[in-house]
Amino acid sequence: MSYLNWLTRRESALPPRFNDTNSIMKRIYSSVEPYQEWKNEFGEFNKSEFGGVFNLEFSPEGNIVVAACEKKCVLLFDAVTTNHTHKIMEAHTDRVNCVKFLNNRMFATCSDDTTVALWDIRQLKRKVRSLHGHSNWVKNIEYSTKDNLLVTSGFDGSIFTWDINALTEQGLIYQKVFHTSGLMRCRITPDGTKLVICTTGGFLMIVHELDLTTLHKDLCGFRPLIYRLMQMGNQYIPQAAKFEHVFSKKQKKNRVELVTDFPDEDDAEVILALQIDPQGQSLLSRNICHDENSEWSCVHDINEEPFDITDQVQECGQRKRKLGSEADDERSEEETSDSPDDVHFNFNRRRRLRSATSPRVVSPPPPPPTSSNVLVPQNRSELFVPDIWAAEVTVQERAMRQTRSRSSSSVTGYSFVYAISSGVLPATVNRTANSSNNPEIINRRYVANSSSEESRLRPGSPNILSPPSGLVFVPREPPTEHRPIHLTPMRTKERNIVQNAKKLMYYIPESNKGKGFIKEPSFSSDGRIISSPYENGVRLLGFSDQCSEYPRNNRLQTVKPEPIPLVVIKNISAHSDVVLSTKFSPREPLLVSGCLSGKVVWYHPNL
């Protein structure tokens, strides 16, 4: 079908025929060529007086383009004629990072001077208002049409909301709704129902059913970086685990989902840039590896999983506990059938000492645990799992050790040993242990006997340091000379950590030219094409070689396909320096790019 026939059918409101739209879109985007450029050269090295173009933004109607520049200024262009219409010198006191239109006549800019400025295109001689609240570079601006709130984020790790319609004597009403270390970018979907955050920790965070008015209350105290650390180390951290409810669908608003899957060759050390497609179905991120020698662009599915992740974790934990209890019952039956003389030391598993050449020497069985100097909690419901051991020795014992003979057959142990919890514990408890060196010892609470008759432990002794709060002494006779120390394990509850679902759909390696600068990609208005900065030009990337749409299928929510590489539709080189920003028009297949030397290039189809 010809392009004219396709337009005629669309004007007549006729439904498109199968695969006609894909073929037409492929012809359109594969014919995109640069047709106009602008550059204001100034001084040496062929650099513009405005500096590099860090960000580009179209107005909602697509007739105005605003450029945020390196040297504290803002440039305005007519998108139809490509003419440079206005320039705002000294718009900020430091470089301008981002531009965002709030409506057809107002836009906001943010800067490294930690401020946000509001502008009216009808009066550009001075800013409408400056917003002060961030304590570090402000890198991103979003606007939620659902809540009528301006959303800003910066390198201080804070996300602020500003009610631009509520002006007081002290300024606009604002609130810090979220904070996390290593915050880079945040984006809001066009319908305002999701918030996406990218970080320097190599993961993305999606907030589903977004409500900016209650976000601070719902996620108060939640630190995604600590939770991700718990997942990576498989270490149970109580401070992070207590926020498991934010992942559950029982929380009606502001549910959290972490995205951590990337290509095998991509460790995603720092996620630099972030974009959401116009339909709100996928997110595009650009990251750099730990060696800073390779960059990747990745497309992840943004739709929420149909199942509740926390329910699966609880079911998994119940199955593990059931299997563990059955195994313990089998081991207890085996132990009861053995003779006491065959057991020397037991950690829920038999350990026998046998010799093929000499007679077997068997120690008498340990006394029952009720006759030992045991530290036990006053309240059994307050059992904790320690992973640090501490010993306290009396002054008298230390003096005796200096004069005690080396040939003494007595066991020189501590007065008593107790355990404390650091708050960082293994995620699961291994129910079997073969020896005292097994890591399971760290996962359980053990108590030990006093070891010397001279320093026999007595409650209330002035020479003995006080035990931890909540512990009391249960006196008993010390063990005999040759009797091994008897350890009594106390079972703990298994810990299960929420694991992240697979969300990666597409990926492609990028050029690493221009290391240290953030490169901003963009989606086309129909979401079919991705414009990605690539060295001194741009690459047009598609989900398939036919320029098809993002696969929006309900089946993808339950059965995720294997991630595949993005397809390069076209590679265009039109700059003399590394490209930092690209932007598609919201109305037509019109593309604009800006580079580090301050040059702006316009692209359109050449059919």
LUMSEVEX-875685 format. One line per 8 residues: their letters; for each residue x, y, z of C-alpha. Coordinates in Angstrom, 3 decimals. Layout:
// LUMSEVEX-875685
A) X/Y/Z; ...
// end
This chain:
// LUMSEVEX-875685
MSYLNWLT) 0.000/0.000/0.000; 1.218/3.478/-0.823; 1.572/6.143/1.815; -1.170/8.253/0.147; -3.667/5.366/0.192; -2.898/4.706/3.835; -3.577/8.348/4.722; -6.799/8.294/2.730
RRESALPP) -8.068/5.241/4.609; -7.171/6.818/7.941; -8.967/10.092/7.055; -12.032/8.051/6.102; -11.975/6.349/9.524; -11.488/2.956/7.914; -9.796/0.330/10.106; -6.190/-0.449/9.149
RFNDTNSI) -5.569/-3.696/7.363; -3.291/-6.334/8.833; 0.389/-5.281/8.790; -0.320/-2.143/6.742; 0.541/0.181/9.612; 3.844/-1.580/10.336; 4.975/-1.375/6.733; 4.062/2.317/6.492
MKRIYSSV) 5.822/3.159/9.762; 8.926/1.315/8.644; 9.024/3.419/5.467; 8.563/6.610/7.468; 11.192/6.036/10.156; 13.759/4.446/7.844; 13.624/7.583/5.675; 14.365/10.027/8.518
EPYQEWKN) 17.179/12.408/7.544; 18.657/15.621/9.020; 17.285/18.657/7.225; 18.174/21.651/9.396; 20.787/22.572/11.976; 21.494/25.481/14.301; 24.671/26.518/16.038; 25.865/29.784/17.520
EFGEFNKS) 29.656/29.553/17.377; 31.539/31.673/19.874; 35.193/31.874/20.826; 37.835/29.233/20.312; 37.488/25.469/19.869; 34.293/26.031/17.841; 32.187/26.046/21.034; 28.838/27.740/21.446
EFGGVFNL) 28.449/30.558/23.917; 25.570/28.597/25.454; 27.534/25.388/25.999; 26.332/21.827/25.504; 22.646/20.968/25.134; 21.786/18.785/28.142; 18.040/18.403/27.598; 15.355/19.082/24.963
EFSPEGNI) 11.593/19.323/25.485; 8.605/19.897/23.165; 5.498/21.759/24.267; 2.301/19.651/24.513; 1.126/20.985/21.134; 4.541/20.352/19.560; 5.093/23.901/18.287; 7.848/25.010/20.717
VVAACEKK) 11.157/23.389/21.630; 13.096/24.423/24.746; 16.763/23.521/25.248; 18.533/23.403/28.625; 22.142/24.434/28.149; 25.383/24.020/30.010; 26.237/27.688/30.488; 23.266/28.699/32.673
CVLLFDAV) 20.930/29.575/29.800; 17.708/28.375/28.163; 16.999/28.502/24.411; 13.588/28.482/22.666; 12.946/27.365/19.063; 9.959/27.326/16.752; 9.371/23.656/15.976; 7.712/24.434/12.609
TTNHTHKI) 10.268/26.845/11.149; 13.232/25.601/13.310; 14.096/29.264/13.980; 15.734/30.332/17.221; 13.178/32.697/18.807; 14.305/33.485/22.390; 17.222/33.035/24.723; 17.259/33.420/28.500
MEAHTDRV) 20.774/34.250/29.664; 21.609/33.621/33.314; 18.398/31.654/33.803; 20.185/29.992/36.739; 23.466/30.507/38.537; 24.751/27.114/37.386; 24.199/24.715/34.474; 20.600/23.924/33.510
NCVKFLNN) 19.794/20.210/33.568; 16.151/19.637/32.630; 13.072/21.302/31.125; 9.435/20.265/31.640; 6.235/21.834/30.249; 3.345/22.047/32.720; 0.876/23.235/30.065; 1.006/25.061/26.738
RMFATCSD) 2.310/28.291/28.237; 4.289/27.414/31.383; 7.428/25.353/31.789; 9.897/24.639/34.584; 13.682/24.324/34.607; 16.064/22.858/37.193; 19.736/23.464/37.735; 22.856/22.507/39.627
DTTVALWD) 22.285/25.600/41.750; 19.731/23.417/43.681; 16.742/25.519/42.549; 13.741/25.062/40.252; 12.428/27.979/38.172; 8.960/28.519/36.692; 8.659/30.388/33.368; 5.823/31.804/31.261
IRQLKRKV) 6.466/31.870/27.504; 4.444/35.096/27.264; 6.896/36.893/29.555; 10.447/35.519/29.501; 12.253/38.565/30.883; 12.030/37.184/34.379; 11.052/33.921/35.989; 7.643/33.529/37.567
RSLHGHSN) 9.073/31.992/40.731; 12.122/30.159/42.120; 11.558/27.041/44.199; 14.024/26.339/47.022; 14.091/23.039/48.896; 16.748/20.733/47.491; 20.216/20.632/49.016; 22.082/19.302/45.949
WVKNIEYS) 21.933/19.350/42.165; 18.373/19.075/40.832; 18.375/16.738/37.836; 14.773/15.920/36.993; 11.307/17.493/36.778; 7.964/15.743/36.287; 4.373/16.940/36.411; 1.471/14.802/37.593
TKDNLLVT) -1.733/15.872/35.863; -3.721/13.543/38.094; -2.605/15.220/41.345; -1.727/18.640/39.837; 1.678/18.480/41.507; 5.140/19.342/40.261; 7.633/16.575/41.125; 11.370/17.249/41.366
SGFDGSIF) 14.318/15.028/42.273; 18.014/15.639/42.780; 21.319/14.208/43.844; 20.382/14.840/47.465; 18.279/11.670/47.172; 14.988/13.484/47.808; 11.792/13.679/45.773; 9.734/16.825/46.364
TWDINALT) 6.169/17.641/45.332; 5.146/21.266/44.771; 1.582/22.557/44.659; 2.007/25.385/42.158; -1.581/26.493/42.715; -1.114/27.015/46.471; 0.998/30.114/46.923; 1.656/31.437/50.439
EQGLIYQK) 3.743/34.262/51.849; 6.613/31.840/52.395; 6.326/30.403/48.872; 4.742/27.333/47.363; 3.551/24.469/49.533; 5.914/21.544/49.071; 6.627/18.214/50.728; 9.448/15.707/50.637
VFHTSGLM) 7.607/12.504/49.761; 10.498/10.046/49.392; 14.222/9.727/50.001; 16.765/7.144/48.894; 20.520/7.120/48.490; 21.901/7.227/44.960; 18.803/8.701/43.311; 19.380/9.568/39.636
RCRITPDG) 16.068/10.057/37.814; 12.344/9.677/38.462; 9.565/9.494/35.871; 5.759/9.429/36.049; 3.628/7.583/33.514; 1.310/9.692/31.310; -1.758/8.567/33.260; -0.046/9.364/36.584
TKLVICTT) -0.551/5.874/38.073; 3.105/4.804/38.282; 6.366/6.329/39.455; 9.693/4.909/38.259; 13.015/5.630/39.974; 16.520/4.765/38.757; 19.533/4.744/41.066; 23.293/4.394/41.212
GGFLMIVH) 22.774/1.039/42.936; 22.030/-0.800/39.693; 18.287/-1.269/40.140; 14.982/0.380/39.253; 12.019/0.892/41.538; 8.412/1.032/40.314; 5.644/2.437/42.495; 2.249/1.112/41.352
ELDLTTLH) -1.090/2.802/42.076; 0.752/6.044/42.738; -0.775/8.552/45.132; 1.619/11.434/45.703; -0.476/12.798/48.561; 0.088/9.654/50.665; 3.444/8.490/49.284; 5.395/9.854/52.242
KDLCGFRP) 3.146/8.070/54.730; 3.005/4.751/52.855; 6.778/4.473/52.244; 8.041/6.263/55.349; 11.304/4.657/56.415; 11.570/2.320/53.418; 15.098/2.218/52.009; 15.253/0.304/48.709
LIYRLMQM) 19.059/0.280/48.763; 19.119/-1.627/52.066; 16.444/-4.031/50.850; 18.434/-4.662/47.675; 21.516/-5.280/49.828; 19.562/-7.880/51.789; 18.528/-9.583/48.548; 22.031/-9.644/47.078
GNQYIPQA) 23.729/-10.904/50.230; 20.879/-13.244/51.185; 21.240/-11.791/54.671; 18.228/-11.129/56.830; 18.248/-7.444/57.859; 15.352/-6.668/60.216; 15.384/-2.971/59.348; 14.647/-3.827/55.703
AKFEHVFS) 12.531/-6.960/56.199; 9.898/-5.124/58.196; 8.868/-3.320/54.977; 7.798/-6.488/53.212; 4.219/-5.181/53.214; 5.062/-2.487/50.610; 5.445/-5.290/48.015; 2.079/-6.873/48.815
KKQKKNRV) -1.097/-6.222/46.862; -2.875/-5.865/50.170; -1.470/-2.336/50.137; -3.970/-0.585/47.899; -1.774/2.408/47.050; 1.921/2.977/46.435; 2.953/-0.665/46.021; 6.650/-1.181/45.333
ELVTDFPD) 8.361/-3.422/42.803; 12.140/-3.644/42.279; 13.584/-4.305/38.820; 17.034/-5.893/38.887; 17.356/-8.117/35.794; 19.771/-6.971/33.086; 21.720/-8.732/30.306; 24.425/-11.160/31.386
EDDAEVIL) 27.247/-8.890/30.195; 25.672/-5.829/31.812; 26.097/-5.382/35.569; 24.295/-1.984/35.458; 26.498/-0.262/38.003; 24.851/3.152/37.512; 21.545/3.773/35.694; 22.006/7.189/34.131
ALQIDPQG) 18.878/7.975/32.103; 15.241/6.938/32.212; 12.239/7.322/29.906; 8.663/5.924/29.797; 6.894/5.228/26.538; 3.803/7.349/25.676; 1.431/4.421/26.345; 2.946/3.744/29.769
QSLLSRNI) 3.648/0.078/28.956; 7.450/-0.015/29.162; 10.398/1.908/30.502; 13.697/2.649/28.796; 16.899/3.010/30.800; 20.525/3.620/29.922; 23.198/2.362/32.295; 26.955/2.120/32.566
CHDENSEW) 28.961/-0.873/33.806; 31.321/-0.829/36.781; 34.417/-0.503/34.580; 32.850/2.549/32.851; 33.883/1.111/29.476; 30.481/-0.071/28.268; 26.942/1.302/28.237; 23.637/-0.463/27.633
SCVHDINE) 20.093/0.503/26.787; 17.403/-1.764/28.251; 13.624/-1.908/27.913; 11.671/-3.367/30.851; 7.994/-4.138/31.140; 6.316/-1.727/33.537; 3.053/-3.623/34.092; 2.471/-5.055/37.553
EPFDITDQ) 2.708/-8.808/38.003; -0.687/-10.580/38.250; 0.337/-12.481/41.398; 1.280/-11.287/44.859; 5.014/-11.754/45.427; 4.700/-11.836/49.213; 2.176/-14.690/49.034; 4.635/-16.802/47.072
VQECGQRK) 7.348/-16.086/49.632; 5.095/-17.193/52.492; 4.113/-20.382/50.662; 7.755/-21.153/49.979; 8.611/-20.644/53.640; 5.776/-22.916/54.751; 6.959/-25.679/52.416; 10.515/-25.361/53.735
RKLGSEAD) 9.371/-25.507/57.344; 7.185/-28.535/56.607; 10.057/-30.394/54.942; 12.393/-29.416/57.759; 10.011/-30.638/60.468; 9.566/-33.973/58.673; 13.335/-34.366/58.437; 13.706/-33.561/62.144
DERSEEET) 11.110/-36.199/63.029; 13.026/-38.818/61.037; 16.305/-37.867/62.709; 14.729/-37.967/66.191; 13.456/-41.501/65.523; 16.955/-42.581/64.515; 18.484/-40.980/67.594; 16.092/-42.676/70.007
SDSPDDVH) 16.944/-46.072/68.526; 20.670/-45.626/69.221; 22.482/-46.569/72.388; 23.583/-43.640/74.558; 27.146/-44.968/74.491; 27.329/-44.388/70.749; 26.602/-40.684/70.966; 29.475/-38.322/71.781
FNFNRRRR) 28.263/-34.971/70.467; 24.961/-34.155/68.771; 23.692/-31.121/66.753; 20.415/-32.691/65.574; 22.598/-35.125/63.707; 24.583/-38.129/64.993; 28.314/-37.803/65.190; 30.227/-41.002/66.062
LRSATSPR) 33.865/-41.439/66.985; 35.130/-44.743/65.642; 38.629/-46.117/65.212; 39.575/-49.129/63.106; 42.860/-49.872/64.906; 42.184/-48.954/68.529; 39.363/-49.612/70.958; 36.598/-47.077/70.879
VVSPPPPP) 36.718/-44.493/73.676; 33.323/-43.122/74.527; 32.672/-40.184/76.834; 29.663/-40.349/79.125; 26.561/-38.594/77.817; 26.155/-34.936/78.758; 23.886/-34.085/81.636; 20.423/-32.749/80.935
PTSSNVLV) 20.332/-29.051/80.101; 18.344/-28.272/83.234; 21.471/-28.446/85.421; 23.696/-25.905/83.705; 24.550/-22.273/84.113; 22.323/-21.284/81.214; 21.377/-17.822/80.049; 17.723/-17.961/79.003
PQNRSELF) 15.250/-15.196/78.187; 12.765/-14.232/80.826; 10.063/-14.237/78.154; 10.129/-17.162/75.731; 8.198/-15.138/73.155; 11.158/-12.724/72.892; 13.669/-15.234/71.532; 16.226/-13.658/69.263
VPDIWAAE) 18.834/-15.082/66.907; 22.348/-13.942/67.849; 25.295/-13.862/65.515; 27.949/-12.318/67.799; 29.405/-14.109/70.808; 30.762/-12.321/73.877; 32.577/-13.660/76.944; 32.889/-12.108/80.382
VTVQERAM) 35.668/-13.142/82.757; 35.959/-12.168/86.417; 38.918/-10.306/87.839; 39.686/-13.311/90.040; 39.734/-15.640/87.037; 42.152/-13.411/85.133; 44.508/-13.370/88.109; 44.347/-17.143/88.450
RQTRSRSS) 45.154/-17.699/84.795; 48.478/-15.904/85.181; 49.627/-18.279/87.927; 47.898/-21.458/86.714; 50.250/-24.241/85.734; 50.454/-25.201/82.082; 50.244/-28.869/83.072; 46.922/-28.418/84.772
SSVTGYSF) 44.319/-30.757/83.430; 41.443/-28.380/84.153; 39.641/-26.732/81.285; 40.386/-23.020/81.207; 37.177/-21.575/79.848; 35.319/-18.358/80.370; 33.131/-17.636/83.324; 30.130/-17.554/81.039
VYAISSGV) 29.415/-16.962/77.408; 26.408/-15.142/76.025; 25.288/-14.048/72.606; 24.090/-10.758/71.164; 22.379/-9.938/67.893; 23.868/-7.475/65.410; 20.630/-7.301/63.419; 22.166/-8.885/60.283
LPATVNRT) 21.267/-12.571/60.168; 21.246/-15.299/57.538; 18.025/-15.418/55.533; 17.373/-19.130/56.144; 18.347/-21.563/58.865; 20.107/-24.755/57.856; 18.500/-27.481/59.885; 21.509/-29.820/59.859
ANSSNNPE) 25.020/-29.298/61.187; 27.948/-31.655/61.148; 30.303/-29.993/63.601; 30.777/-26.981/65.804; 32.440/-25.162/62.889; 29.293/-25.345/60.796; 27.763/-21.936/59.940; 24.576/-23.160/61.565
IINRRYVA) 26.175/-22.307/64.899; 25.809/-18.652/63.930; 22.152/-19.095/63.107; 21.108/-20.453/66.520; 21.433/-19.498/70.139; 23.639/-21.742/72.254; 24.532/-21.694/75.939; 27.747/-23.017/77.497
NSSSEESR) 28.817/-24.317/80.884; 31.152/-22.640/83.287; 34.570/-24.219/83.031; 36.478/-23.725/86.290; 35.664/-24.463/89.888; 37.581/-21.425/91.138; 35.337/-18.989/89.298; 32.034/-20.716/89.667
LRPGSPNI) 29.257/-18.441/88.455; 26.939/-17.133/91.127; 24.096/-14.685/90.546; 24.742/-11.284/92.042; 28.530/-11.625/92.219; 30.099/-8.143/92.256; 33.088/-9.271/90.141; 30.949/-10.411/87.224
LSPPSGLV) 29.730/-8.045/84.568; 25.969/-7.845/84.070; 24.451/-9.965/81.308; 22.318/-8.438/78.568; 18.887/-7.194/79.508; 16.153/-9.815/79.457; 18.492/-12.673/80.492; 18.602/-14.414/83.878
FVPREPPT) 20.986/-16.979/85.361; 19.957/-20.582/85.912; 22.698/-22.102/88.177; 23.919/-25.664/87.862; 27.023/-27.681/88.651; 30.014/-27.243/86.308; 30.890/-30.128/83.962; 33.469/-32.732/84.841
EHRPIHLT) 37.077/-32.451/83.787; 36.893/-34.609/80.671; 33.301/-33.934/79.757; 32.815/-31.855/76.607; 30.872/-28.620/76.794; 27.237/-29.274/76.071; 25.525/-26.852/73.693; 21.756/-26.564/73.666
PMRTKERN) 20.337/-25.217/70.369; 17.154/-23.189/70.250; 15.231/-23.224/66.994; 14.536/-20.047/65.100; 11.986/-19.119/62.493; 13.118/-19.321/58.889; 13.460/-16.037/57.070; 12.295/-15.605/53.480
IVQNAKKL) 13.136/-12.595/51.329; 11.000/-11.199/48.529; 12.601/-11.908/45.155; 12.106/-9.675/42.123; 10.206/-10.710/39.012; 11.833/-10.800/35.573; 10.966/-7.631/33.651; 13.664/-7.302/30.959
MYYIPESN) 12.259/-7.392/27.406; 14.846/-5.791/25.081; 18.453/-4.621/25.285; 21.330/-3.335/23.152; 24.944/-2.242/23.867; 25.744/1.424/23.326; 28.816/3.477/22.539; 30.782/4.763/25.517
KGKGFIKE) 32.006/7.932/23.829; 31.504/10.981/26.025; 32.198/9.176/29.267; 30.898/11.019/32.317; 27.954/12.734/30.586; 24.319/11.659/30.902; 22.830/10.821/27.491; 19.059/11.216/27.189
PSFSSDGR) 17.153/8.840/24.836; 13.496/9.288/23.878; 10.443/7.453/22.526; 8.551/8.388/19.384; 4.974/9.627/19.791; 3.566/6.199/18.883; 6.095/4.318/21.031; 7.422/2.292/18.081
IISSPYEN) 10.888/3.843/17.817; 13.599/4.724/20.335; 16.039/7.516/19.554; 19.319/6.869/21.354; 22.451/9.075/21.330; 25.281/7.174/19.675; 28.696/8.843/19.407; 28.308/11.897/17.091
GVRLLGFS) 24.787/11.021/16.021; 21.658/9.087/16.898; 20.432/5.544/16.369; 16.808/4.734/15.666; 15.984/1.465/17.451; 12.889/-0.679/17.044; 11.342/-3.691/18.751; 11.424/-5.512/15.404
DQCSEYPR) 12.711/-4.887/11.895; 9.109/-4.049/10.888; 8.888/-1.133/13.379; 6.083/-2.865/15.240; 4.566/-1.597/18.475; 5.626/-2.738/21.896; 4.037/-6.194/22.416; 1.082/-5.369/24.639
NNRLQTVK) -0.316/-8.788/25.380; -1.943/-10.025/28.565; -0.051/-13.264/28.122; 3.199/-11.421/28.810; 2.072/-10.786/32.379; 2.139/-14.492/33.163; 4.703/-15.928/30.734; 7.614/-13.592/30.081
PEPIPLVV) 9.526/-14.262/26.840; 13.296/-14.326/26.785; 14.805/-10.833/26.322; 15.992/-10.115/22.786; 18.210/-7.373/21.287; 16.693/-4.200/19.904; 16.854/-3.764/16.124; 18.825/-0.871/14.626
IKNISAHS) 16.491/0.783/12.089; 18.900/3.540/11.115; 22.165/5.136/12.226; 22.481/8.893/11.577; 25.632/10.928/12.210; 25.085/14.700/11.933; 27.155/16.276/14.753; 30.805/17.097/15.234
DVVLSTKF) 30.692/16.230/18.958; 29.085/13.601/21.182; 25.281/13.792/21.273; 23.809/14.252/24.764; 20.050/14.649/24.217; 17.334/13.637/21.763; 13.588/14.280/21.672; 10.678/13.244/19.440
SPREPLLV) 7.738/15.550/18.769; 4.484/14.483/20.481; 2.518/15.156/17.276; 4.563/13.911/14.294; 7.713/11.936/13.399; 9.956/14.948/14.001; 13.230/14.495/15.918; 15.631/16.991/17.492
SGCLSGKV) 19.114/16.274/18.902; 21.686/18.367/20.761; 25.400/17.757/21.299; 28.160/18.808/23.677; 29.378/21.637/21.438; 25.928/23.309/21.438; 24.703/22.270/17.989; 20.990/21.459/17.462
VWYHPNL) 19.936/19.253/14.507; 16.411/18.653/13.183; 15.337/15.426/11.470; 12.191/14.530/9.516; 11.121/11.805/7.042; 12.199/12.247/3.445; 9.609/10.179/1.554
// end
